[in-house]
């Protein structure tokens, strides 16, 4: 009899994928569905980027790259940090990965030992705690609320730090709340963790999708920080599966060796496309898409408030609204299922994002057109009025 590894007992499914599968089933039956469940930009990758990938295939650029990525892409990312943040990041400290998930595997794999614990905010991206569990460590979900913008703070980290704590995982902007960590707070956190001989892993995959002011990158802070980013969100390249990390120099050799053994390298044609994605000439188009996301947020936030949803942490970036639904439903999972079946609106129940009152929360992704968002709001209003 085949047995499943014990580690799988802590790996929960993405409930949003269940919602998506059912939504597609209903669509196949002819029902109109408004998709607000999936965290994926609805925009197609820019034509210039697609052409670069196509040209790489035509030119036969289909062979393995170094495990750390194409040197030209690492240099292009380095140049991007200088242009975007005025930060000098040597290409040698940049490693290209198969998406941000690949970067997270490498970051945890070279820093976390079995039995260590890792602090992270709750609510938060579910993959984080599952990845920590995969490496035999303990994910410590710290309840975060409106008092801290649903983010970890230095005070919360000090309060929950234990002798076995090895790392702190942060996300700014975050999924599911879209909130930011102020740079001064980020600096204080990194200084404390360094004093404890720990490491800070910062998820910046929604950088570029920030709606007010310019965010600073954690690459500027210190050498106990690993920064993870991706071409998926701002650059609109989800299916291309290209991400990167910036790590302290002393970790790069270990990251290189681990990458060689886990996945060798990211897709070669996709890496060539990513070089073009970083071109300064494409930034106005990408920023125009960001502005459309902001328009959607500015419509959807008050529209949902008018229906009875509450927002204790207002998003400053990304493309999510994390809503408290206790005024409209007793259980967010049941509500999400009923809303899909009866109103044709797909959203994500709070259970995907941790243990901090998940039954009271749902996530709306404004990754669909304004017309669809309006149709969704109308459908929710009719459902609630029944």
MARBALO-926174 format. One line per field, with one value per residue (C-alpha): residue in three letters; x, y, z; residue number from 1. Coordinates in Angstrom, 2 decimals. Layout:
MARBALO-926174
rest = c(ALA_...)
X = c(X_...)
Y = c(Y_...)
Z = c(Z_...)
nr = c(NUM_...)
end
This chain:
MARBALO-926174
rest = c(UNK_UNK_UNK_UNK_UNK_UNK_UNK_UNK_UNK_UNK_UNK_UNK_UNK_UNK_UNK_UNK_UNK_UNK_UNK_UNK_UNK_UNK_UNK_UNK_UNK_UNK_UNK_UNK_UNK_UNK_UNK_UNK_UNK_UNK_UNK_UNK_UNK_UNK_UNK_UNK_UNK_UNK_UNK_UNK_UNK_UNK_UNK_UNK_UNK_UNK_UNK_UNK_UNK_UNK_UNK_UNK_UNK_UNK_UNK_UNK_UNK_UNK_UNK_UNK_UNK_UNK_UNK_UNK_UNK_UNK_UNK_UNK_UNK_UNK_UNK_UNK_UNK_UNK_UNK_UNK_UNK_UNK_UNK_UNK_UNK_UNK_UNK_UNK_UNK_UNK_UNK_UNK_UNK_UNK_UNK_UNK_UNK_UNK_UNK_UNK_UNK_UNK_UNK_UNK_UNK_UNK_UNK_UNK_UNK_UNK_UNK_UNK_UNK_UNK_UNK_UNK_UNK_UNK_UNK_UNK_UNK_UNK_UNK_UNK_UNK_UNK_UNK_UNK_UNK_UNK_UNK_UNK_UNK_UNK_UNK_UNK_UNK_UNK_UNK_UNK_UNK_UNK_UNK_UNK_UNK_UNK_UNK_UNK_UNK_UNK_UNK_UNK_UNK_UNK_UNK_UNK_UNK_UNK_UNK_UNK_UNK_UNK_UNK_UNK_UNK_UNK_UNK_UNK_UNK_UNK_UNK_UNK_UNK_UNK_UNK_UNK_UNK_UNK_UNK_UNK_UNK_UNK_UNK_UNK_UNK_UNK_UNK_UNK_UNK_UNK_UNK_UNK_UNK_UNK_UNK_UNK_UNK_UNK_UNK_UNK_UNK_UNK_UNK_UNK_UNK_UNK_UNK_UNK_UNK_UNK_UNK_UNK_UNK_UNK_UNK_UNK_UNK_UNK_UNK_UNK_UNK_UNK_UNK_UNK_UNK_UNK_UNK_UNK_UNK_UNK_UNK_UNK_UNK_UNK_UNK_UNK_UNK_UNK_UNK_UNK_UNK_UNK_UNK_UNK_UNK_UNK_UNK_UNK_UNK_UNK_UNK_UNK_UNK_UNK_UNK_UNK_UNK_UNK_UNK_UNK_UNK_UNK_UNK_UNK_UNK_UNK_UNK_UNK_UNK_UNK_UNK_UNK_UNK_UNK_UNK_UNK_UNK_UNK_UNK_UNK_UNK_UNK_UNK_UNK_UNK_UNK_UNK_UNK_UNK_UNK_UNK_UNK_UNK_UNK_UNK_UNK_UNK_UNK_UNK_UNK_UNK_UNK_UNK_UNK_UNK_UNK_UNK_UNK_UNK_UNK_UNK_UNK_UNK_UNK_UNK_UNK_UNK_UNK_UNK_UNK_UNK_UNK_UNK_UNK_UNK_UNK_UNK_UNK_UNK_UNK_UNK_UNK_UNK_UNK_UNK_UNK_UNK_UNK_UNK_UNK_UNK_UNK_UNK_UNK_UNK_UNK_UNK_UNK_UNK_UNK_UNK_UNK_UNK_UNK_UNK_UNK_UNK_UNK_UNK_UNK_UNK_UNK_UNK_UNK_UNK_UNK_UNK_UNK_UNK_UNK_UNK_UNK_UNK_UNK_UNK_UNK_UNK_UNK_UNK_UNK_UNK_UNK_UNK_UNK_UNK_UNK)
X = c(0.00_1.37_1.65_1.80_4.67_3.90_4.82_1.72_-0.52_0.29_-0.09_-3.61_-5.23_-5.83_-9.56_-9.53_-8.64_-11.77_-13.76_-12.06_-12.71_-16.39_-16.65_-15.27_-17.72_-20.60_-19.23_-19.06_-22.75_-23.46_-23.65_-22.07_-19.41_-17.66_-14.16_-12.83_-11.08_-7.75_-4.71_-3.64_-3.66_-6.29_-4.06_-2.21_1.59_2.73_3.35_6.98_7.65_5.82_7.83_11.08_10.10_9.07_12.35_14.31_12.56_13.19_16.88_17.20_17.76_16.27_19.23_19.93_21.11_23.29_21.29_21.54_20.02_21.11_23.93_22.20_19.00_20.82_22.51_19.14_17.59_20.57_20.05_16.33_17.12_19.36_16.75_13.70_15.08_18.47_19.99_23.19_22.56_25.40_24.24_26.22_23.72_20.73_19.46_16.78_14.21_11.14_8.68_8.65_7.74_11.09_12.81_11.02_12.14_15.74_15.55_14.13_16.24_19.54_18.55_16.07_16.84_14.39_12.90_13.42_10.46_9.55_7.33_4.77_1.64_-1.83_-3.62_-0.97_-0.19_-0.80_2.16_4.51_3.49_3.32_6.82_8.16_6.51_8.04_11.50_10.60_10.33_7.43_5.37_4.31_1.31_1.10_-2.40_-2.24_-5.10_-6.03_-3.75_-0.75_-2.26_-2.47_1.34_4.01_5.64_8.76_6.63_4.80_8.07_9.68_6.55_6.61_10.37_11.51_14.93_14.14_13.06_15.29_13.50_10.77_8.76_7.28_5.27_4.88_2.40_0.83_-1.55_-4.45_-4.61_-2.56_-1.05_2.53_5.21_6.70_10.41_11.33_9.49_11.15_14.56_13.76_12.59_15.72_18.00_16.33_16.39_20.06_20.80_19.11_21.26_18.15_17.20_14.42_12.72_10.76_8.20_8.10_6.27_3.61_6.12_5.16_1.51_1.58_-0.94_0.48_4.09_7.12_7.95_11.49_12.95_14.35_17.52_18.72_18.57_21.21_22.93_20.58_17.73_16.60_14.27_11.96_10.36_8.68_7.75_4.23_2.27_3.49_5.04_2.00_3.94_2.29_2.47_6.04_7.27_10.19_11.11_14.25_15.78_18.45_20.55_23.63_26.86_27.66_24.43_24.80_26.99_24.55_21.59_23.33_23.97_20.41_18.95_21.05_19.52_15.89_15.08_18.39_17.09_14.09_12.74_15.32_12.91_11.04_14.29_14.99_11.47_12.05_15.05_12.75_10.11_12.63_13.10_12.50_10.52_7.81_7.36_4.71_2.51_2.98_2.22_-0.94_-2.10_-1.30_-3.47_-6.35_-5.99_-6.19_-9.38_-10.89_-9.89_-11.33_-14.64_-14.86_-13.87_-16.77_-19.18_-18.56_-18.70_-22.17_-23.20_-22.12_-18.55_-15.98_-12.34_-10.08_-6.90_-7.25_-5.02_-2.21_-1.04_-1.47_-4.99_-6.92_-9.53_-9.64_-13.14_-14.71_-17.98_-19.53_-22.27_-23.48_-22.70_-22.00_-19.45_-17.24_-16.75_-20.47_-21.04_-18.41_-19.91_-23.46_-22.41_-20.86_-23.74_-26.58_-25.15_-22.36_-19.65_-16.40_-14.41_-11.93_-12.89_-10.68_-9.70_-6.99_-5.10_-4.59_-6.28_-7.02_-10.85_-10.97_-14.69_-15.25_-13.26_-13.28_-10.87_-11.93_-9.38_-10.03_-8.29_-11.16_-12.64_-14.58_-17.69_-17.33_-16.72_-19.90_-21.83_-20.39_-21.42_-24.95_-25.13_-23.91_-26.45_-29.27_-28.06_-27.90_-31.34_-33.01)
Y = c(0.00_3.41_5.87_9.65_11.50_12.88_16.40_16.50_16.58_20.27_21.19_22.49_22.98_26.40_26.77_29.45_26.75_24.86_28.04_28.57_24.99_25.26_28.67_27.22_24.33_26.76_28.77_25.62_25.16_28.62_30.64_34.09_34.28_37.37_36.30_38.07_35.05_34.66_36.84_37.16_40.29_40.02_41.88_39.86_40.15_43.18_42.39_43.48_40.94_38.18_38.94_38.69_35.23_34.20_35.50_33.52_30.36_31.24_31.86_28.50_29.98_26.94_25.47_25.53_28.77_28.91_27.99_31.60_32.83_34.49_36.92_39.49_39.22_39.53_42.67_44.01_43.48_45.24_48.18_48.18_48.62_51.55_53.18_52.44_52.77_54.45_51.41_49.70_45.95_43.91_41.39_38.76_39.05_38.44_34.93_34.31_31.69_29.85_32.39_33.90_30.47_29.17_32.10_31.33_27.69_28.77_31.43_29.00_26.08_27.81_29.54_27.34_24.17_21.52_22.60_26.33_28.67_31.45_34.42_35.69_37.84_36.31_36.95_36.16_34.27_30.56_29.27_30.87_28.71_25.59_26.13_26.55_23.27_21.52_22.27_20.81_24.18_25.73_28.55_30.89_32.88_36.16_37.71_41.16_43.65_47.23_48.52_47.41_47.65_43.84_43.71_42.55_45.31_45.35_45.13_42.04_40.41_41.05_39.70_36.43_35.90_32.63_30.93_28.75_31.68_31.87_34.13_36.70_36.74_40.06_41.13_44.73_45.17_42.05_39.41_39.47_42.97_45.10_47.05_48.33_48.33_51.77_51.87_53.12_50.17_47.80_49.13_48.68_45.12_44.22_45.71_43.68_40.43_40.98_41.39_38.02_36.50_35.86_36.58_38.69_37.50_40.26_39.58_42.55_40.88_43.61_46.44_48.57_48.15_50.79_53.60_56.46_57.52_55.38_52.41_51.78_48.34_46.38_45.80_49.11_48.06_45.52_42.24_40.02_40.56_38.40_40.19_38.22_39.65_38.40_39.24_37.91_40.83_44.28_42.93_40.75_37.53_35.02_31.99_32.69_31.67_34.00_35.56_36.56_37.07_39.37_37.81_38.60_37.60_34.82_32.99_33.01_29.90_27.86_29.22_28.31_24.74_24.30_25.69_23.24_20.37_21.53_22.96_23.89_27.13_29.16_28.80_30.11_31.77_33.32_34.78_36.41_37.87_39.15_41.18_43.13_43.46_45.51_48.03_51.62_52.14_49.70_51.27_53.82_50.97_49.00_52.07_52.70_49.21_50.00_53.12_50.97_48.74_51.84_52.95_49.56_49.69_53.18_51.94_48.60_49.67_52.11_49.93_46.97_49.19_50.29_46.61_46.10_44.85_46.42_47.17_47.54_47.55_49.60_48.50_50.76_48.38_44.97_44.24_42.81_43.90_41.86_42.42_41.64_39.96_39.42_41.96_40.03_36.39_34.13_31.96_33.20_29.77_29.10_32.65_32.31_29.06_30.38_33.61_31.60_29.18_31.65_34.98_33.93_35.85_34.05_35.32_33.75_32.72_33.86_30.31_30.45_33.19_31.83_31.36_34.96_35.02_33.50_32.82_36.59_37.52_37.19_38.45_40.27_40.44_43.35_41.57_41.92_44.79_47.65_46.44_43.03_44.54_46.60_43.52_41.66_44.35_44.37_40.58_40.67_43.37_41.29_38.20_40.05_41.53_38.16)
Z = c(0.00_-0.99_1.90_1.64_3.30_6.75_5.63_3.45_6.52_6.93_3.25_2.75_-0.64_-2.14_-1.66_-4.33_-6.86_-5.85_-6.45_-9.81_-10.94_-10.03_-11.70_-14.93_-14.66_-14.43_-17.33_-19.44_-18.68_-20.09_-16.87_-16.76_-14.05_-12.72_-11.69_-8.62_-7.13_-8.92_-8.18_-11.79_-13.96_-16.69_-19.14_-21.76_-21.69_-23.70_-27.41_-27.24_-24.50_-26.37_-29.50_-27.53_-26.32_-29.84_-31.25_-28.67_-29.87_-33.52_-32.79_-31.05_-27.59_-25.90_-24.04_-20.32_-18.77_-15.66_-12.56_-11.41_-14.67_-17.90_-17.13_-19.38_-17.36_-14.04_-15.38_-16.59_-13.15_-11.58_-13.95_-13.07_-9.37_-10.19_-12.44_-10.28_-6.74_-7.19_-5.50_-6.60_-6.57_-8.07_-10.67_-8.75_-5.87_-8.16_-8.93_-11.56_-10.56_-11.90_-10.53_-7.06_-5.67_-6.92_-5.23_-1.97_-2.10_-2.52_0.19_2.74_1.61_2.32_5.57_7.47_9.40_10.52_13.83_13.25_13.40_10.98_11.84_9.34_9.36_9.52_7.17_4.59_1.42_2.19_0.20_2.73_5.66_3.48_2.12_5.65_6.63_3.62_4.99_8.39_10.11_12.00_10.51_13.31_12.11_14.04_14.09_12.52_12.40_11.60_14.36_12.31_8.82_8.85_8.82_11.23_13.25_15.38_18.52_17.25_16.21_19.62_21.30_19.30_18.96_20.51_20.86_17.82_15.61_12.57_10.10_9.55_6.33_5.23_2.18_1.07_-0.58_0.84_-0.36_0.61_2.10_-0.29_2.61_2.88_5.56_6.03_5.28_8.76_10.29_7.83_8.88_12.58_11.96_9.99_12.65_15.40_13.42_12.61_16.32_16.86_14.08_12.00_8.39_6.89_3.69_1.98_-0.74_-3.14_-6.03_-6.10_-6.36_-9.33_-8.36_-5.64_-5.93_-3.92_-3.90_-4.58_-2.39_-1.27_-1.75_1.17_-0.88_0.54_4.17_5.19_4.42_6.43_3.96_1.05_-1.37_-3.65_-6.78_-9.92_-13.48_-12.85_-11.42_-12.51_-15.72_-16.50_-17.12_-14.77_-17.08_-18.16_-14.68_-14.12_-10.80_-8.97_-5.58_-4.22_-1.47_0.60_-1.22_1.25_0.34_-3.45_-3.74_-1.63_-3.61_-6.87_-5.69_-4.45_-7.69_-9.71_-7.76_-7.55_-11.00_-12.65_-14.16_-15.23_-18.79_-21.26_-23.75_-20.83_-19.48_-22.84_-22.80_-19.26_-20.41_-22.72_-19.98_-17.98_-20.81_-19.75_-22.96_-21.77_-18.35_-19.46_-20.74_-17.54_-15.44_-17.47_-16.49_-12.87_-13.15_-14.40_-11.35_-9.17_-10.93_-10.24_-6.58_-6.22_-7.61_-5.85_-2.33_-1.74_-3.74_-1.43_1.64_0.55_0.53_4.14_3.82_6.14_5.38_8.38_6.28_3.10_0.21_-0.94_-3.65_-5.33_-6.64_-3.71_-1.20_2.01_3.34_6.68_5.74_9.18_8.46_5.41_6.22_9.19_7.41_4.58_3.02_2.81_1.59_-1.15_-2.39_-2.37_-4.06_-6.88_-7.30_-6.95_-8.11_-10.47_-8.61_-7.71_-4.71_-2.28_1.27_4.13_5.05_2.37_4.22_7.71_11.06_12.02_11.88_8.38_8.67_8.81_5.72_1.95_-0.70_-3.85_-6.69_-9.02_-11.87_-14.31_-16.29_-14.76_-16.58_-14.98_-11.54_-11.87_-12.95_-9.98_-7.52_-8.96_-8.64_-5.03_-4.21_-5.66_-3.80_-0.47_-1.06_-1.50)
nr = c(1_2_3_4_5_6_7_8_9_10_11_12_13_14_15_16_17_18_19_20_21_22_23_24_25_26_27_28_29_30_31_32_33_34_35_36_37_38_39_40_41_42_43_44_45_46_47_48_49_50_51_52_53_54_55_56_57_58_59_60_61_62_63_64_65_66_67_68_69_70_71_72_73_74_75_76_77_78_79_80_81_82_83_84_85_86_87_88_89_90_91_92_93_94_95_96_97_98_99_100_101_102_103_104_105_106_107_108_109_110_111_112_113_114_115_116_117_118_119_120_121_122_123_124_125_126_127_128_129_130_131_132_133_134_135_136_137_138_139_140_141_142_143_144_145_146_147_148_149_150_151_152_153_154_155_156_157_158_159_160_161_162_163_164_165_166_167_168_169_170_171_172_173_174_175_176_177_178_179_180_181_182_183_184_185_186_187_188_189_190_191_192_193_194_195_196_197_198_199_200_201_202_203_204_205_206_207_208_209_210_211_212_213_214_215_216_217_218_219_220_221_222_223_224_225_226_227_228_229_230_231_232_233_234_235_236_237_238_239_240_241_242_243_244_245_246_247_248_249_250_251_252_253_254_255_256_257_258_259_260_261_262_263_264_265_266_267_268_269_270_271_272_273_274_275_276_277_278_279_280_281_282_283_284_285_286_287_288_289_290_291_292_293_294_295_296_297_298_299_300_301_302_303_304_305_306_307_308_309_310_311_312_313_314_315_316_317_318_319_320_321_322_323_324_325_326_327_328_329_330_331_332_333_334_335_336_337_338_339_340_341_342_343_344_345_346_347_348_349_350_351_352_353_354_355_356_357_358_359_360_361_362_363_364_365_366_367_368_369_370_371_372_373_374_375_376_377_378_379_380_381_382_383_384_385_386)
end
